[in-house]
Every structure is written in C-alpha cells, then in structure tokens.
C-alpha cells in the first residue's frame, strides 16, 4: 500500500511539472527519439499489398459541327456577330501560317487564325438583311434627282473622306482624318471682281479646265474637325471675295493681270469712230476677241493676222488673198498650247482634195535629191578608181568631172529654189 501511494505521488508530481512548464515556459518540448525496429531480411521478394489506381473516365469527343451542317443553312444564325475563329463552326478548308517545305497548317489547332479578326459575320445576305432592317429609319431617294446634273445643281458641294479596316489590334488610321471638299466655281455666282479675288485667294486649288475648286484639310486630328474647318474656309473665302478693301479701289487698268476689252480704251475708240454703242456695231464680237487675244497672248504672226482680219471685218473692207483662201478652203494647223499657229507645221487641204505643198517642203525635197545624186556620182567614181588603180591621172580627171557635175547640180537646185 505504501509503495502504491508513492508511485501515485510521483505520477501526480510529473503531471504538475509538465503543466507548469507548458504554462510558464516558451521552450518546446523535446521529441523523444524512437528507435526503429530491426528490419527483417526479405529473401523471397514478397511484394506488399498494392492499391489499384482508378482509371479516369474519358468523355467521348463529338465530331465537328461542320460535318452535320446542311448546305442551305442560314449562315447569319450560325455566325451572327464578330467573334474569334472556331474551326468546328466554319465549313471551309481554311489554312493559315507558314511551314518551311510543307503545306500551311489547317484550321484545327491553328493559333494564327484566332489572332486576326475575321469578317465572317459580314456576308452579303447578312448585310442585305441589316440594310432592310435599317431601311425603315431612312427616307427614300428624291425622285426629282434622276441625273448627275440635277444633283450637282441642288447639292453643289461634294465631300470625300476615307475609312479603313485593319487586321490589327488597333483600328486607328491617321489618313482617315483627311477631308476633301470640291465644288464648281460657277455655283457661287460671283461677279467679275469677286471671282478674280476668289481665284487669287484659292491659288492652285482651282482647276480651270473643270471649273472646280478643291480644298483638302488634314490639320485637325479628327475627321469631324477637318470637315468643320473646310466648311469654314469655304464660307470665309466666299464672303472675303465680296469684301472690298479701301486699297483695292486704287487698282488701275495697268495693274490688271488680264486685258478686258470692255474696260479699256479700245472700246471707247471704236464707239467714237462709229458714233454708236459697241453692241450695235456689226462683227464687234470678233474684233473684241481679237484685241483681247492679242493683248493677253502677246505679239506674234498669228495674233497680228487675226487682228488685221478682225479690223477688216469691222470696217467692212475686202479681205486679203490669203484670208480669202482661208475662208474658202479649210485649214488644218497644229497649234501649240497658247493657240499660235506654226507655219512649218501647216498643212493646207483644198476643197477638191488636192494637197498644196508648202515652200519649205519643196526645198527639203530638192536638197535631198541633190545630196543623193552627189553620193551616187562619188560612189561611181570610187568604183572606177579601184578598177583602174594604176591610171591615176585618169582618176583625177574623173574626179574633176564629178566636181563639175556636183556644182551644176547645186546651181540647178539654186535656180529651183529661186523659182
């Protein structure tokens, strides 16, 4: 009994010490070292009990959807909007990429086809369907505008801009901001002074052949801003051309860039000669055009002859022989870009169909004939000289005879030239 009580006290004291150490100490309790048991030598290589792994359940892969698609299906329902490329939905043998010495990769497992945007949702039937849906929100085209002339008359300003589609992550394009505005100068209904000032302001933007003014704006970053700026320029040019500054009143006839017959002394002079207004003088339009052409283009043989013919018509004088022939026979002449006729390019065709050869053509023909004759004579003498090489004296005599023949041919050519 005494022994049992002592053992119980020891056990209780040990438990109390452990509790006090756990409450008042931060030291971790050391782990007891457990000695491994003696390993038994296995000579029969008996394997222990193995646990069998469970095989994962594989879901069967369905065939591509393209194998079940009918030919007459509604593609707008299959691909209604923009999305990445899906090979099982597109029934097309699409390929993308590059493989050296091999064909391009197919559509299955091809990342190149998923990188770029596609337009499979913008097929013609889908676009037509969308346009029909938007048609109810639009007004019909005016029936009166059935020609381009009427459209230009009622809508004289033509605005041109560009939109771009890129196969890249960014849809921005700097060239899309450019706006091109065109209109006819005749649509502005300017007088002579305002038109002259307007042309000075626009400079090279005016095309005289088509009577079109072109204004291109690209300074602003947005298309709408460039359009507003172009409309502002058109408005400012129109009002500024009608505006008259005080210094513009000091401009005289000598400062004009073009000769205007109605504003010059030539009109007053011919009115004083006939003692009546210029509108009542016969052939006054021909005279005014000839004078304006002479003053604007400068003095030349063509402008002088045209001016002389106009003066004779106004004064009712008989025309010269050359002018009379030009009236009876049609004349075809090559004109340069200023309208001057060059006589060395002139070809006269009479009414009966015979050609009248100009004088310079006859000179060229005679000169060519003389040169050919001289070459033939010299060649003939060279052949004789080679055949009779030893007879030098005779060859010299023949050369002198050839020179005399050449002189006679040139003299004959001079006589023909004089005639």
C-alpha positions as CSV (number, residue, x, y, z in Angstrom):
1,X,0.0,0.0,0.0
2,X,2.8,2.4,0.8
3,X,4.5,1.6,-2.4
4,X,1.4,2.3,-4.4
5,X,0.9,5.7,-2.7
6,X,4.5,6.7,-3.5
7,X,4.1,5.8,-7.2
8,X,0.9,7.8,-7.4
9,X,2.6,10.8,-5.9
10,X,5.4,10.6,-8.4
11,X,3.0,10.5,-11.3
12,X,1.0,13.4,-10.0
13,X,4.1,15.5,-9.5
14,X,5.3,14.8,-13.0
15,X,2.0,15.9,-14.4
16,X,2.0,19.1,-12.4
17,X,5.6,19.9,-13.6
18,X,4.6,19.4,-17.2
19,X,1.6,21.7,-16.8
20,X,3.6,24.4,-15.1
21,X,6.3,24.2,-17.8
22,X,3.7,24.4,-20.6
23,X,2.1,27.5,-18.9
24,X,5.2,29.4,-17.9
25,X,7.9,28.3,-20.4
26,X,8.4,29.1,-24.1
27,X,10.7,26.2,-24.7
28,X,9.4,23.5,-26.9
29,X,9.1,20.0,-25.5
30,X,11.9,17.8,-26.9
31,X,10.7,14.9,-29.0
32,X,11.5,11.5,-27.8
33,X,13.7,9.5,-30.1
34,X,12.0,6.3,-31.2
35,X,14.4,3.7,-32.3
36,X,13.4,1.9,-35.5
37,X,12.7,-1.8,-35.2
38,X,15.1,-4.3,-36.7
39,X,14.3,-4.7,-40.3
40,X,13.6,-8.2,-41.5
41,X,15.5,-9.5,-44.4
42,X,13.1,-10.4,-47.2
43,X,14.7,-13.1,-49.4
44,X,11.6,-14.1,-51.3
45,X,10.9,-10.6,-52.6
46,X,7.3,-10.8,-51.5
47,X,5.5,-7.6,-52.5
48,X,3.3,-5.8,-50.1
49,X,-0.3,-5.2,-50.7
50,X,-0.6,-2.6,-53.6
51,X,-3.6,-0.3,-54.0
52,X,-5.1,-0.3,-57.5
53,X,-5.5,3.1,-59.1
54,X,-8.8,4.2,-60.6
55,X,-8.8,4.9,-64.3
56,X,-10.1,8.4,-65.2
57,X,-13.3,8.4,-67.1
58,X,-12.8,9.8,-70.6
59,X,-15.7,11.8,-72.1
60,X,-16.1,10.9,-75.8
61,X,-15.2,13.8,-78.2
62,X,-18.1,14.6,-80.5
63,X,-17.4,15.1,-84.2
64,X,-17.1,18.7,-85.6
65,X,-20.2,20.6,-86.2
66,X,-19.3,21.2,-89.8
67,X,-20.0,17.5,-90.6
68,X,-23.6,18.0,-89.7
69,X,-24.3,21.4,-91.3
70,X,-26.7,21.4,-94.2
71,X,-25.7,23.2,-97.4
72,X,-28.7,25.6,-97.4
73,X,-28.4,26.7,-93.8
74,X,-28.8,30.3,-92.6
75,X,-25.2,31.5,-92.1
76,X,-26.4,34.6,-90.3
77,X,-27.8,32.5,-87.5
78,X,-24.6,30.4,-87.3
79,X,-22.2,33.4,-87.2
80,X,-24.4,36.3,-86.1
81,X,-21.7,38.7,-84.9
82,X,-18.0,39.3,-84.7
83,X,-16.1,36.6,-82.8
84,X,-12.8,34.6,-82.9
85,X,-12.3,31.9,-85.4
86,X,-13.7,28.5,-84.5
87,X,-12.6,25.6,-86.7
88,X,-15.6,23.4,-85.9
89,X,-18.1,26.1,-86.9
90,X,-16.7,27.2,-90.2
91,X,-17.2,24.6,-93.0
92,X,-14.3,25.9,-95.1
93,X,-10.8,24.4,-95.5
94,X,-9.1,27.5,-94.2
95,X,-5.3,27.4,-93.8
96,X,-3.0,30.0,-92.2
97,X,0.6,30.1,-91.4
98,X,3.9,29.2,-92.9
99,X,5.8,25.9,-92.7
100,X,9.1,25.5,-94.5
101,X,8.9,23.0,-97.3
102,X,5.4,21.9,-96.3
103,X,1.8,23.0,-96.7
104,X,0.3,25.6,-94.4
105,X,-1.3,24.4,-91.2
106,X,-5.0,23.5,-91.2
107,X,-7.8,25.2,-89.3
108,X,-7.8,22.9,-86.3
109,X,-5.4,23.9,-83.5
110,X,-4.2,26.9,-85.5
111,X,-3.5,30.0,-83.4
112,X,-2.8,32.2,-86.4
113,X,-6.4,32.0,-87.4
114,X,-7.5,33.2,-84.0
115,X,-5.1,36.1,-83.9
116,X,-6.5,38.1,-86.8
117,X,-10.1,39.5,-86.9
118,X,-12.4,38.0,-89.5
119,X,-15.4,39.2,-91.4
120,X,-17.5,36.0,-91.5
121,X,-20.4,37.9,-90.0
122,X,-20.5,40.4,-92.9
123,X,-21.6,38.2,-95.7
124,X,-23.8,39.7,-98.5
125,X,-27.0,38.1,-97.3
126,X,-26.4,39.3,-93.7
127,X,-25.6,42.9,-94.9
128,X,-28.8,42.9,-97.0
129,X,-30.8,41.8,-94.0
130,X,-29.3,44.5,-91.9
131,X,-29.9,47.1,-94.6
132,X,-33.6,46.0,-94.8
133,X,-33.8,46.4,-91.0
134,X,-32.4,49.9,-91.2
135,X,-34.4,50.9,-94.3
136,X,-37.4,51.8,-92.2
137,X,-35.4,54.5,-90.4
138,X,-34.2,56.1,-93.7
139,X,-36.0,58.5,-96.1
140,X,-36.4,57.4,-99.8
141,X,-34.2,59.0,-102.5
142,X,-35.8,62.0,-104.1
143,X,-37.4,61.1,-107.4
144,X,-36.5,64.5,-108.9
145,X,-32.8,63.8,-108.6
146,X,-32.6,61.4,-111.5
147,X,-29.4,62.7,-113.1
148,X,-25.9,63.9,-112.0
149,X,-26.6,67.4,-113.4
150,X,-29.5,67.9,-111.1
151,X,-27.6,66.5,-108.1
152,X,-24.7,69.0,-108.8
153,X,-27.2,71.8,-109.2
154,X,-29.1,71.3,-105.9
155,X,-26.0,69.9,-104.0
156,X,-23.0,71.7,-105.4
157,X,-20.6,70.7,-102.6
158,X,-19.0,67.3,-102.8
159,X,-17.3,65.9,-99.6
160,X,-15.0,62.9,-99.8
161,X,-13.4,61.1,-96.9
162,X,-12.0,57.6,-96.4
163,X,-12.5,54.8,-93.8
164,X,-10.0,52.0,-93.3
165,X,-10.3,48.4,-92.0
166,X,-7.1,46.9,-90.5
167,X,-6.4,43.3,-89.4
168,X,-4.6,44.6,-86.3
169,X,-5.5,45.2,-82.6
170,X,-5.8,49.0,-83.3
171,X,-8.5,50.3,-85.7
172,X,-7.0,53.9,-85.8
173,X,-5.7,55.2,-89.2
174,X,-4.2,58.7,-89.5
175,X,-5.3,59.0,-93.1
176,X,-9.0,58.7,-92.1
177,X,-8.9,62.3,-90.8
178,X,-8.4,63.8,-94.3
179,X,-11.4,65.6,-95.8
180,X,-11.7,66.6,-99.5
181,X,-14.2,69.3,-100.4
182,X,-15.0,70.1,-104.1
183,X,-17.4,72.5,-105.8
184,X,-17.9,74.3,-109.0
185,X,-16.9,77.9,-109.1
186,X,-19.9,78.8,-111.2
187,X,-22.2,77.7,-108.3
188,X,-21.0,80.6,-106.2
189,X,-22.5,83.2,-108.6
190,X,-19.7,85.8,-108.3
191,X,-19.2,88.9,-110.4
192,X,-16.0,89.6,-112.3
193,X,-14.2,91.4,-109.4
194,X,-15.3,88.9,-106.8
195,X,-14.3,86.0,-109.0
196,X,-10.9,87.5,-109.6
197,X,-10.3,88.0,-105.9
198,X,-11.6,84.5,-105.1
199,X,-9.2,82.9,-107.6
200,X,-6.3,84.9,-106.0
201,X,-7.2,83.6,-102.6
202,X,-7.6,79.9,-103.6
203,X,-4.4,79.9,-105.8
204,X,-3.5,76.5,-107.2
205,X,-6.6,74.8,-105.7
206,X,-8.7,75.9,-108.7
207,X,-8.7,73.8,-111.9
208,X,-9.6,76.0,-114.9
209,X,-10.4,73.1,-117.2
210,X,-13.1,71.6,-115.0
211,X,-14.0,74.8,-113.2
212,X,-13.6,73.0,-109.9
213,X,-12.2,74.3,-106.5
214,X,-10.6,71.6,-104.3
215,X,-9.9,72.2,-100.6
216,X,-8.1,69.5,-98.6
217,X,-8.0,69.7,-94.8
218,X,-5.8,67.5,-92.6
219,X,-4.6,69.7,-89.8
220,X,-7.0,68.5,-87.1
221,X,-6.8,65.0,-85.5
222,X,-10.5,64.1,-86.2
223,X,-12.5,63.9,-89.4
224,X,-15.3,66.0,-88.0
225,X,-13.0,68.8,-87.0
226,X,-11.4,68.8,-90.5
227,X,-14.9,68.9,-92.1
228,X,-15.9,71.9,-90.0
229,X,-12.7,73.6,-90.8
230,X,-13.2,73.0,-94.6
231,X,-16.8,74.5,-94.4
232,X,-15.4,77.5,-92.5
233,X,-12.8,78.0,-95.3
234,X,-15.5,77.9,-98.0
235,X,-17.6,80.4,-96.1
236,X,-14.7,82.7,-95.4
237,X,-13.5,82.6,-99.0
238,X,-16.9,83.5,-100.3
239,X,-17.5,86.5,-98.0
240,X,-13.9,87.7,-98.3
241,X,-14.2,87.7,-102.1
242,X,-17.2,90.1,-101.9
243,X,-15.5,92.3,-99.4
244,X,-13.8,95.4,-100.9
245,X,-10.9,96.9,-99.1
246,X,-10.1,100.7,-99.5
247,X,-6.7,99.9,-101.1
248,X,-8.4,97.8,-103.8
249,X,-10.1,100.9,-105.2
250,X,-6.7,102.2,-106.2
251,X,-6.2,99.5,-108.8
252,X,-6.0,100.8,-112.4
253,X,-6.1,99.1,-115.8
254,X,-2.3,98.8,-115.8
255,X,-2.5,96.7,-112.7
256,X,-4.8,94.2,-114.3
257,X,-3.5,90.7,-114.9
258,X,-5.7,90.1,-118.0
259,X,-6.8,92.5,-120.7
260,X,-10.6,93.1,-120.6
261,X,-11.8,94.8,-123.7
262,X,-15.0,96.2,-122.1
263,X,-12.9,98.2,-119.5
264,X,-10.2,99.6,-121.9
265,X,-9.9,102.5,-124.3
266,X,-10.3,100.2,-127.3
267,X,-14.0,100.0,-126.8
268,X,-14.3,103.8,-126.4
269,X,-12.3,104.4,-129.5
270,X,-14.4,102.2,-131.8
271,X,-17.6,103.6,-130.3
272,X,-16.3,107.1,-131.2
273,X,-15.4,106.0,-134.7
274,X,-18.9,104.5,-135.4
275,X,-20.7,107.1,-133.2
276,X,-22.9,104.4,-131.6
277,X,-22.7,101.8,-128.8
278,X,-20.5,98.8,-129.3
279,X,-23.4,96.4,-129.1
280,X,-24.9,97.9,-132.3
281,X,-21.6,97.6,-134.4
282,X,-21.5,94.5,-136.7
283,X,-18.8,92.0,-136.1
284,X,-17.8,93.7,-132.8
285,X,-17.5,90.3,-131.0
286,X,-14.9,89.2,-133.5
287,X,-13.0,92.4,-133.0
288,X,-13.1,92.3,-129.2
289,X,-11.9,88.7,-129.1
290,X,-9.0,89.5,-131.5
291,X,-7.9,92.5,-129.5
292,X,-8.1,90.6,-126.1
293,X,-6.2,87.7,-127.6
294,X,-3.6,90.0,-129.0
295,X,-3.1,91.8,-125.7
296,X,-3.1,88.7,-123.5
297,X,-1.0,86.3,-125.6
298,X,1.4,88.8,-127.0
299,X,2.5,89.8,-130.5
300,X,3.1,87.1,-133.0
301,X,2.4,86.4,-136.6
302,X,-0.8,84.6,-135.9
303,X,-2.2,87.2,-133.4
304,X,-1.3,90.0,-135.8
305,X,-3.0,88.3,-138.8
306,X,-6.1,87.6,-136.7
307,X,-6.2,91.2,-135.5
308,X,-5.9,92.5,-139.1
309,X,-8.7,90.2,-140.3
310,X,-11.0,91.4,-137.4
311,X,-10.3,95.1,-138.3
312,X,-11.2,94.5,-141.9
313,X,-14.4,92.8,-140.9
314,X,-15.4,95.6,-138.6
315,X,-14.6,98.3,-141.2
316,X,-16.2,96.2,-143.9
317,X,-13.0,96.2,-146.0
318,X,-12.1,93.4,-148.5
319,X,-10.0,90.6,-147.1
320,X,-6.6,89.8,-148.3
321,X,-5.9,86.9,-150.7
322,X,-4.6,84.6,-148.0
323,X,-7.6,85.4,-145.8
324,X,-10.0,84.8,-148.7
325,X,-8.3,81.4,-149.4
326,X,-8.6,80.5,-145.7
327,X,-12.3,81.2,-145.8
328,X,-12.9,79.1,-148.9
329,X,-10.6,76.2,-148.1
330,X,-10.5,74.6,-144.6
331,X,-7.1,74.9,-142.9
332,X,-5.8,72.4,-140.5
333,X,-3.0,73.7,-138.4
334,X,-1.2,72.4,-135.4
335,X,-1.5,74.8,-132.6
336,X,0.7,75.0,-129.5
337,X,-0.8,75.3,-126.0
338,X,-1.1,79.1,-126.4
339,X,-3.0,78.7,-129.7
340,X,-0.3,80.1,-132.0
341,X,-0.1,78.5,-135.5
342,X,3.4,77.5,-136.6
343,X,3.9,77.7,-140.4
344,X,6.4,75.0,-140.5
345,X,3.7,72.6,-139.2
346,X,0.9,73.9,-141.5
347,X,-0.9,71.7,-143.9
348,X,-3.5,73.2,-146.4
349,X,-6.2,71.0,-147.8
350,X,-8.4,72.4,-150.6
351,X,-12.0,71.5,-151.2
352,X,-11.2,69.3,-154.2
353,X,-8.9,67.1,-152.1
354,X,-5.5,68.2,-153.6
355,X,-2.6,68.9,-151.3
356,X,-0.8,72.2,-151.7
357,X,2.9,71.5,-150.8
358,X,4.4,74.3,-148.6
359,X,7.6,76.0,-149.8
360,X,9.9,74.5,-147.2
361,X,8.8,71.0,-148.1
362,X,9.9,71.7,-151.7
363,X,13.3,72.9,-150.6
364,X,13.8,69.8,-148.5
365,X,13.0,67.5,-151.4
366,X,15.3,69.3,-153.8
367,X,18.2,69.3,-151.3
368,X,17.7,65.6,-150.6
369,X,17.7,64.9,-154.3
370,X,21.0,66.8,-154.9
371,X,22.7,65.1,-152.0
372,X,21.7,61.6,-153.3
373,X,22.9,62.5,-156.8
374,X,26.3,63.6,-155.5
375,X,26.7,60.5,-153.4
376,X,25.9,58.3,-156.4
377,X,28.4,60.1,-158.6
378,X,31.2,59.9,-155.9
379,X,30.4,56.2,-155.4
380,X,30.6,55.5,-159.1
381,X,34.0,57.3,-159.3
382,X,35.3,55.3,-156.4
383,X,34.4,52.1,-158.1
384,X,36.2,53.2,-161.3
385,X,39.2,54.3,-159.3
386,X,39.5,50.8,-157.7
387,X,39.2,49.1,-161.1
388,X,41.8,51.2,-162.7
389,X,44.2,51.9,-159.8
390,X,47.3,52.4,-161.9
391,X,45.7,55.1,-164.1
392,X,46.0,57.9,-161.5
393,X,45.7,60.7,-164.0
394,X,42.5,59.5,-165.5
395,X,41.0,59.1,-162.0
396,X,41.9,62.7,-161.2
397,X,40.2,63.8,-164.4
398,X,37.1,61.8,-163.5
399,X,37.1,63.4,-160.0
400,X,37.2,66.9,-161.6
401,X,34.3,65.9,-163.8
402,X,32.4,64.7,-160.7
403,X,33.0,68.0,-159.0
404,X,31.8,69.9,-162.1
405,X,28.6,67.7,-162.1
406,X,28.1,68.4,-158.4
407,X,28.5,72.2,-159.0
408,X,26.0,72.0,-161.8
409,X,23.5,70.1,-159.6
410,X,23.8,72.7,-156.8
411,X,23.3,75.5,-159.3
412,X,20.3,73.7,-160.6
413,X,19.0,73.5,-157.0
414,X,19.5,77.2,-156.5
415,X,17.5,78.0,-159.6
416,X,14.7,75.8,-158.4
417,X,14.8,77.4,-155.0
418,X,14.5,80.9,-156.6
419,X,11.5,79.8,-158.6
